[in-house]
Amino acid sequence: MTWQLDATALSALLDARDTTPLRLLEQALARLDALEPVLNAFTHVDRDGALAAARDATARQAAGCRLGPLDGIPVSVKDNIFVAGLPARWGSLLFRDHVPDRDDICVERLRAAGAVIVGKTTTPEFAMLGRTDSRLSGVTRSPWDRALTPGGSSGGASASVAAGVTTLAIGTDMGGSTRLPASYTGLVGMRPSTGRIPRRYGFPATCIDFQVIGPFARTMRDMRLLYGVLAGPDPRDPYSERFAPAPEVTPGRRLRIGWFTAIGDEGATPEVAASVSAAVSGLEGANCEVGPVSAPFDLGALRGFHATLTAAAAARIVVRFPDRWREDTCDNVRAAAERGLAITAAAYVDALDALAAWRADVTAAWGDYDALICPTAAAPAWRAEDDAPPGLSPATQGMFGAWINASGLPGMSVPGQPHPDGRPIGVQIVAPFGHDAVVFEIAARLEALAPWADRWPALASTV
């Protein structure tokens, strides 16, 4: 069944003319129509635009001039990313009528590669919740179990790929919003180094430079493919031009890796810790020197400045709608905005100073490790209507995610040893700034040790 193939395999079929982009789109839309009543993964489906793009890709295929391996491959884009002519509502009633007139850079690059954009995927309001639920779109559910959340804030993206609707998706990641959903749905999700994937046109930044474009895939070869299309400098994003040539990693070379599953008295559940331990044990036999380490950051300090910056971000958005923001926002956004409106300029600058010192401390505490491994999330997926897993707070559930965003580092979640009840569990790989290639290398070794491409939720096979 072609819906179970990754994008790389589908591209090979297109090269061999064993299928066409039009057929791939028909399959994607058929699966979307069958599963959407259960998953609620999409906030807008662009049937006409996708059909036009698939026809163009099919014509190029027939002429023997495909643009590259993504040409004709269906993809989805998160609701908070600008796609010209399609709604970008940011999961919010405040932006219910917003339609941008231009693409963000990542969307430009998808189009230039010939990808077929099926539609926009759901997100909680302002992408500020660890599960995907908003007054605009409602609750999004996991294909692994419709009672569970696929995570947030890129929950629609993860649900779409995990269910085999699209093989690839583009999300965003401000505090784990790509990696955590990937961990809950058995996918590969990445937060590249800040600036590695350029941005220019979009909504106001939330939490200054913490948020980046985050790709989703099922396999490492697909992640390399998508990352290769999206990454690279663009003069419209000065952040993207500060990179020296990306450090390369010789495949198979010996790597030094530290790992941790707790910070102080807070940590992962036993099942998640066991999954990390299994991954670490496997790497010991894959030419890696591994050992336990302490987390290289102060969790309390992180939570302090993070709370200030996110509250201020919510406030700066809602003040654009003075007459209706209180009635048109979700409870969590309204509460954050109220806190943000009470923050003084001095307190905000203090938070920026604390962030700068914290970043320097993380770099100093890193040591000589090529990478660190830790849980992606403290626990697997939980009930879609609840704010956090039983017995855990949202802060504990996300404690392994936001530090990477605050530091600007590359991080990737890959499927680890599943929970005994079958729920996916993610293992997270983190490397120093700019060393995205190290993350890819370690993820590839983990995939070779315990391949995950054939792990599918039961719901996906019902269509």
C-alpha positions in Angstrom: 0.0 0.0 0.0 1.6 3.2 -1.1 0.2 5.3 1.8 2.6 3.4 4.1 5.6 4.4 2.0 7.8 7.3 3.0 8.3 10.3 0.8 11.7 9.0 -0.5 10.0 5.7 -1.6 7.1 7.6 -3.2 9.6 9.8 -5.1 11.2 6.7 -6.5 7.8 5.5 -7.7 7.3 8.8 -9.4 10.8 8.6 -11.0 9.8 5.2 -12.3 6.4 6.5 -13.4 4.7 3.7 -11.4 2.4 6.4 -10.0 1.6 10.1 -10.5 1.4 13.1 -8.3 -2.4 13.2 -9.1 -2.8 9.7 -7.8 -0.8 10.5 -4.6 -3.0 13.5 -4.0 -6.2 11.5 -4.5 -4.9 9.0 -2.0 -4.0 11.7 0.5 -7.4 13.4 0.2 -9.3 10.1 0.5 -7.4 9.3 3.7 -8.0 12.8 5.0 -11.7 12.6 4.3 -12.0 9.2 6.0 -10.0 10.1 9.1 -10.7 13.8 9.6 -14.0 13.2 11.4 -12.0 11.3 14.1 -8.7 13.2 14.1 -9.7 16.9 13.4 -6.1 17.4 12.1 -6.8 20.1 9.5 -8.2 23.6 9.9 -8.3 24.2 6.1 -8.0 21.8 3.1 -7.0 23.5 -0.1 -8.4 21.0 -2.7 -8.3 23.4 -5.6 -4.8 24.6 -5.0 -3.5 21.1 -4.3 -5.1 19.8 -7.4 -3.5 22.5 -9.5 -0.1 21.8 -8.0 -0.5 18.0 -8.5 -1.5 18.6 -12.2 1.6 20.7 -12.7 3.8 18.1 -11.1 2.2 15.4 -13.2 3.0 17.3 -16.3 6.6 17.8 -15.3 6.8 14.1 -14.5 5.4 13.2 -18.0 8.0 15.5 -19.6 10.8 14.0 -17.6 11.7 17.2 -15.8 10.8 16.7 -12.1 12.1 19.5 -10.0 13.6 17.1 -7.4 12.6 14.4 -4.9 9.8 16.5 -3.3 8.1 17.3 -6.6 4.6 15.9 -6.4 4.7 14.8 -2.8 1.7 15.9 -0.6 2.7 17.9 2.5 0.8 19.9 5.1 1.6 23.3 6.8 0.7 24.4 10.3 -2.0 27.0 10.7 0.4 29.6 12.1 2.6 29.6 9.0 1.8 31.9 6.2 0.7 30.3 2.9 -0.4 32.9 0.4 -4.2 32.8 -0.2 -4.9 30.3 2.5 -6.3 31.2 6.0 -3.7 31.6 8.8 -5.8 31.8 11.9 -3.2 30.8 14.5 -5.8 28.7 16.3 -7.5 31.9 17.4 -10.9 33.6 16.9 -9.1 36.9 16.8 -7.6 35.9 13.4 -10.6 34.0 12.1 -10.7 36.1 8.9 -6.9 36.4 8.3 -5.6 35.4 4.9 -2.0 36.4 4.2 -1.0 37.5 0.7 2.4 35.9 0.6 4.3 32.8 1.7 6.8 32.4 4.5 10.2 31.4 3.2 9.8 27.8 4.1 6.6 27.7 2.0 8.4 29.4 -0.9 11.0 26.6 -0.7 8.3 23.9 -0.6 6.6 25.3 -3.7 10.0 25.7 -5.5 10.7 22.0 -4.8 7.3 21.1 -6.3 5.6 19.9 -3.1 1.8 19.7 -3.1 0.4 21.6 -0.2 -2.8 19.8 0.9 -3.8 22.3 3.6 -3.3 23.9 7.0 -3.1 21.8 10.2 -4.6 22.6 13.6 -2.9 24.3 16.5 -4.0 25.7 19.8 -4.4 29.4 20.1 -1.1 31.3 19.4 0.6 27.8 19.6 0.7 28.2 23.3 -0.6 24.9 24.7 0.9 21.4 25.0 -2.2 19.8 23.5 -4.2 20.8 20.4 -7.5 22.3 21.5 -8.9 25.7 20.7 -12.2 27.6 20.4 -11.5 28.0 16.7 -10.8 24.3 15.8 -11.9 22.2 18.7 -10.0 19.1 19.9 -7.5 17.3 17.8 -7.0 13.6 18.5 -4.2 11.0 18.1 -4.5 8.2 15.5 -3.0 5.9 18.1 -6.0 6.3 20.3 -8.8 8.8 19.7 -9.1 9.4 23.4 -5.5 10.8 23.5 -3.9 14.0 22.4 -1.3 14.1 19.6 0.3 16.9 21.5 0.8 20.6 20.9 1.2 22.9 19.5 1.8 21.1 16.2 -0.8 18.5 17.0 -2.6 18.5 13.6 0.7 18.1 11.8 1.7 15.1 13.9 -1.7 13.5 13.6 -1.7 13.9 9.8 1.7 12.2 9.3 1.1 9.5 11.9 -2.2 8.5 10.2 -0.5 8.4 6.7 -2.5 11.3 5.3 0.7 13.1 4.3 4.2 11.7 4.6 5.7 15.1 5.6 4.5 18.1 7.5 5.8 21.6 8.6 5.2 22.8 12.1 6.7 25.2 14.5 8.6 24.7 17.8 8.7 27.3 20.6 9.0 25.0 23.6 8.9 21.5 22.2 5.9 22.0 19.8 7.3 19.8 17.1 9.3 17.3 19.2 6.7 16.6 21.8 3.9 15.8 19.3 6.4 13.6 17.4 7.1 11.7 20.6 3.4 11.1 21.2 2.7 9.8 17.7 5.8 7.8 16.8 7.4 10.3 14.4 10.7 12.1 13.8 10.3 15.8 14.8 13.1 18.4 14.7 13.9 21.8 16.1 16.9 23.0 14.0 19.4 25.4 15.4 17.9 28.9 15.5 18.1 30.4 12.0 19.0 27.3 10.2 15.6 27.4 8.5 15.0 31.0 7.6 11.8 32.9 8.3 10.5 36.3 7.3 6.7 36.7 6.8 4.4 35.6 9.6 2.7 36.4 12.9 4.5 38.4 15.6 7.3 36.4 17.3 6.3 34.6 20.5 9.0 34.4 23.1 11.5 36.4 21.0 13.7 34.0 19.0 12.6 30.7 20.7 10.3 29.6 17.9 11.6 28.0 14.7 10.1 26.0 11.8 10.0 22.4 12.7 9.8 19.5 10.1 8.0 16.2 10.7 8.8 12.9 9.0 8.5 9.1 9.5 12.0 8.2 8.6 15.5 9.7 8.8 16.0 9.7 5.1 12.8 11.7 4.8 13.9 14.1 7.5 17.1 14.7 5.6 15.2 15.3 2.4 12.8 17.8 4.0 15.5 19.6 6.0 17.7 19.8 2.9 14.9 21.7 1.1 14.1 24.0 4.0 17.5 24.8 5.5 20.0 27.4 4.3 20.6 31.1 4.4 18.3 33.8 3.1 19.2 37.5 3.2 15.7 38.3 4.4 16.5 36.5 7.7 19.8 37.8 9.2 19.8 35.0 11.7 20.1 32.5 8.9 23.3 34.1 7.5 25.4 33.8 10.7 26.3 30.2 10.1 29.7 29.1 9.0 29.5 26.1 6.6 27.6 23.4 8.5 30.0 21.1 10.5 30.0 17.7 8.9 30.1 14.4 10.8 31.9 11.4 9.3 29.3 8.6 9.4 30.1 6.0 12.0 32.8 8.1 13.8 33.1 7.7 17.6 30.9 10.1 19.5 30.8 11.1 23.1 27.2 11.3 24.5 25.9 12.3 27.9 22.4 11.4 29.1 19.9 12.3 31.8 16.2 11.6 32.6 15.6 13.9 35.6 16.4 17.3 36.9 16.4 17.6 40.6 13.2 16.0 42.0 11.4 16.2 38.7 11.8 13.6 35.9 10.4 11.2 33.5 8.1 8.3 34.3 9.7 4.9 34.7 8.5 3.8 31.2 10.0 6.9 29.5 13.3 6.5 31.5 13.4 2.9 30.4 13.0 4.0 26.8 15.9 6.4 27.1 18.0 3.8 28.8 17.4 1.3 26.0 18.5 3.9 23.4 21.6 4.7 25.3 22.5 1.1 25.7 22.1 0.6 22.0 24.4 3.4 21.2 27.1 1.9 23.4 27.4 -0.7 20.7 27.2 1.8 17.9 30.7 3.4 18.4 29.5 5.9 21.0 30.9 6.5 24.5 27.9 7.2 26.7 27.6 8.2 30.4 25.1 9.9 32.8 25.4 13.7 33.2 23.6 16.4 35.0 21.4 18.6 33.0 23.4 21.6 31.8 20.9 24.2 32.9 19.0 25.7 35.8 15.4 24.6 35.4 14.0 27.1 37.9 15.8 30.1 36.2 14.4 28.9 32.8 10.9 28.8 34.1 11.3 32.3 35.5 12.3 34.2 32.4 10.2 31.9 30.2 7.0 32.8 32.0 7.7 36.5 31.7 8.6 36.3 28.0 5.6 34.2 27.0 3.2 36.3 29.0 4.5 39.5 27.4 4.2 37.8 24.0 0.5 37.0 24.6 -0.1 40.6 25.7 1.6 42.2 22.7 -0.7 40.1 20.4 -4.0 40.7 22.1 -3.6 44.5 22.5 -4.2 44.7 18.8 -7.8 43.7 19.5 -8.7 46.0 22.4 -12.5 45.6 22.0 -12.7 41.8 21.9 -9.7 39.9 23.0 -11.1 39.1 26.4 -14.1 37.4 25.0 -12.4 35.8 22.0 -9.4 34.1 23.6 -9.0 30.8 25.3 -8.6 30.6 29.1 -4.9 29.9 29.0 -4.2 32.8 26.6 -6.4 35.2 28.4 -4.6 34.4 31.7 -1.2 34.8 30.1 -2.1 38.1 28.5 -3.4 39.5 31.8 -0.1 38.6 33.4 1.8 40.1 30.5 -0.1 43.4 30.6 1.0 43.8 34.3 4.7 43.3 33.5 6.8 46.4 33.7 9.5 47.3 31.1 12.1 46.9 33.8 10.9 43.4 34.6 10.9 42.5 30.9 14.5 43.7 30.4 15.5 41.8 33.6 14.1 38.6 32.0 16.2 39.3 28.8 19.3 39.7 31.0 18.5 36.5 32.8 18.1 34.7 29.5 21.5 36.0 28.2 23.3 34.8 31.4 21.4 31.5 31.3 22.5 30.9 27.7 26.1 31.5 28.6 25.8 29.1 31.6 24.4 26.4 29.3 27.4 26.7 27.0 29.9 26.6 29.9 28.2 23.6 31.5 28.0 21.5 28.3 31.4 19.9 28.6 33.1 18.1 25.7 30.1 16.0 24.7 29.1 15.7 21.0 25.5 15.5 22.1 23.2 14.9 25.0 20.2 12.5 25.1 17.2 12.9 27.3 13.4 12.3 27.2 11.4 14.3 24.8 8.5 14.4 27.2 8.2 13.3 30.8 5.3 10.9 29.9 3.6 9.5 26.8 0.3 11.0 25.4 -2.6 11.5 27.7 -6.3 12.3 27.5 -7.0 14.9 24.8 -9.2 17.0 27.1 -6.7 17.2 30.0 -3.9 19.7 30.4 -1.3 17.1 31.4 -0.8 13.4 32.1 -2.2 12.1 35.4 0.0 13.1 38.3 2.1 15.6 36.3 1.8 19.3 35.7 2.2 20.9 32.2 5.5 22.3 33.4 6.9 18.9 34.3 5.5 17.3 31.1 7.4 19.9 29.0 10.5 20.2 31.1 12.8 18.5 28.6 11.7 20.7 25.7 11.9 24.4 26.3 15.5 24.6 27.4 16.6 23.7 23.9 14.6 26.5 22.4 15.9 29.0 25.0 19.4 27.9 24.1 18.9 28.0 20.3 20.2 24.4 20.0 19.2 21.7 17.5 17.1 18.9 19.0 15.3 16.0 17.5 12.8 13.5 18.8 13.0 9.9 17.4 10.8 7.0 18.4 12.2 5.0 21.2 11.1 1.8 22.9 7.3 2.1 23.2 5.3 2.1 26.4 4.1 -1.4 27.5 0.6 -0.4 26.5 1.8 0.5 23.0 1.9 4.3 23.2 4.9 5.8 21.4 7.7 7.3 23.5 10.2 9.8 22.1 13.9 9.9 22.8 15.5 13.3 22.3 18.9 14.1 20.9 20.5 17.6 21.5 23.7 19.0 20.1 25.7 22.3 20.4 24.5 25.2 18.3 25.0 24.7 14.6 25.8 21.0 14.9 22.6 19.8 13.4 24.6 17.1 11.5 25.5 15.5 14.8 21.8 15.1 15.7 21.1 13.5 12.3 24.0 11.1 12.7 22.9 9.8 16.1 19.3 9.6 15.0 20.4 7.5 12.0 22.3 5.1 14.3 19.2 4.7 16.6 17.0 4.1 13.5 19.4 1.4 12.3 19.4 -0.2 15.8 15.6 -0.3 16.1 13.8 0.7 12.9 10.4 2.3 13.5 9.0 3.0 10.0 6.7 0.0 10.2 5.1 1.0 13.5 1.6 2.2 12.6 -1.4 3.0 14.7 -4.3 0.7 14.2 -6.6 3.5 13.1 -4.3 4.2 10.1 -5.0 0.8 8.7 -8.8 1.1 8.8 -8.9 3.3 5.7 
